[in-house]
Amino acid sequence: MSSMQMLINHELLQRMIFEKNHKCKICVESKFTKPSFQTIEKSSGPLDLIHSYIGNLKFVPMRGEKKYHITFIDNCTRYCYTYLFRSKDETLKMLKHYKNKVENKLNKKIKVI
């Protein structure tokens, strides 16, 4: 407010009437903070939470013309499985293969992917 008043006094701005307790909507919105991402705590047991990532091997020559990879990481144990495949439409097949393999091995169901 004082800076604005000084500019008015030097005739660099037109005369305005200021309300002392008025807050500009844009000023108030600019001071808002974004809520942080939901934190996921380390799960209590294996297969409680599985992270997955699909990547492109565009610049890496692979035997068998494999172009993509999918990675599954157990949040509790940090154990990682990686599968290579030719096209993205094989993703569901890789997920089912991973699911059957780990659920049979551990006698436990996956809770969240």
Protein Blocks (a to p, Z undefined) as FASTA:
>chain_A
ZZmmmmmmnopaccddddfklccfklmmmmpccdddddddddfbehkbccdddddfkllc
cehiiabdcddddfklopacddddfbfklmmmmmmmmmmmmmmmnopacfbZZ
